[in-house]
Amino acid sequence: MDRGERAKQFMAFSPLRGYYELIREKEKNVVEKKDLTSDSAEELSYKLKQIKPGMIVKIVYYCVDEYVKVVGMVSKLDFQNKSITIIKTKISFKNIVEIFGDQIRELDE
């Protein structure tokens, strides 16, 4: 028996391919998007103006029934289309809830 045939014999067998991912998706808690207060919106606007491509930031945003946290380098900041791209994740300004970063100051500082 050649090595390829022998290796197939020890491969993991999964008769329910995709089943466990489906179960995890069903377990996900659906969260409705919360509206920002005017103070929170002003704070986010202030922080967005400080961001430059190449900065490392942490952003919490709403995406498909849940809040997601992404940390990474800003690769693109587009004020015309109102979006920010963290590595390869494009995030609309309207979905952002919070922004953190070492070089980002708070509004009241």
C-alpha positions in Angstrom: 0.0 0.0 0.0 1.5 3.4 -1.0 1.7 6.3 1.4 -1.3 8.2 0.0 -3.6 5.2 0.4 -2.4 4.5 3.9 -2.9 8.2 4.9 -6.6 8.1 3.7 -7.2 5.3 6.1 -6.4 7.5 9.1 -8.2 10.7 8.0 -11.0 11.9 10.3 -14.5 10.9 9.1 -17.3 13.4 9.6 -20.7 12.2 8.3 -22.3 15.4 9.6 -20.1 17.9 7.8 -21.4 21.4 8.6 -23.7 20.2 11.3 -21.7 21.6 14.2 -21.3 25.0 12.6 -25.1 25.1 12.1 -25.7 24.2 15.7 -23.3 27.0 16.9 -25.1 29.5 14.6 -28.5 28.5 16.2 -27.0 29.0 19.7 -26.0 32.6 18.9 -27.8 35.2 20.9 -29.5 37.7 18.6 -29.0 41.3 19.8 -30.8 44.3 18.5 -28.8 47.3 17.5 -28.9 50.1 20.1 -29.3 53.8 19.0 -26.5 56.1 20.0 -27.1 59.1 22.1 -26.1 62.5 20.7 -23.2 62.6 23.1 -22.0 59.2 22.1 -22.3 60.1 18.4 -20.3 63.3 19.0 -17.6 61.3 20.9 -17.3 58.8 18.0 -17.1 61.6 15.4 -14.3 63.3 17.5 -12.4 60.0 17.7 -12.9 59.2 13.9 -11.3 62.5 13.0 -8.1 61.5 14.9 -7.7 58.2 13.1 -5.0 57.9 10.4 -4.2 55.0 8.1 -1.5 52.8 9.8 -2.8 53.4 13.3 -3.7 50.4 15.5 -7.2 50.6 16.8 -9.9 48.5 18.5 -13.4 49.0 17.2 -16.7 47.6 18.5 -19.4 47.6 15.9 -22.8 46.0 15.1 -22.8 43.2 12.5 -25.7 40.8 11.7 -27.5 40.5 15.0 -24.4 40.9 17.2 -21.7 43.2 18.4 -18.2 42.4 17.1 -14.8 43.6 18.3 -12.0 44.0 15.9 -8.4 45.0 16.6 -5.9 45.9 13.9 -4.3 48.4 11.6 -6.4 51.0 9.8 -5.7 50.3 6.1 -8.3 52.8 4.7 -10.4 55.6 6.1 -13.1 56.9 3.7 -15.1 59.9 4.9 -16.9 60.2 1.6 -18.4 56.7 1.8 -18.4 56.8 5.6 -16.4 53.7 6.2 -13.2 52.5 7.8 -11.2 49.4 6.8 -9.3 47.5 9.5 -7.0 45.2 7.7 -9.6 43.6 5.3 -12.7 44.3 7.4 -14.8 47.2 6.1 -17.0 48.9 8.7 -19.6 51.5 8.1 -19.5 54.5 10.4 -23.2 54.0 11.3 -22.4 50.6 12.8 -19.6 51.7 15.1 -20.3 51.8 18.8 -16.9 52.4 20.3 -13.3 53.2 19.3 -10.2 52.7 21.3 -6.5 53.3 20.6 -3.3 54.5 22.2 -3.2 57.6 20.0 -6.9 58.5 20.3 -7.9 61.0 22.9 -11.3 61.2 24.6 -13.5 64.3 23.9 -13.4 65.6 27.5 -9.5 65.4 27.8 
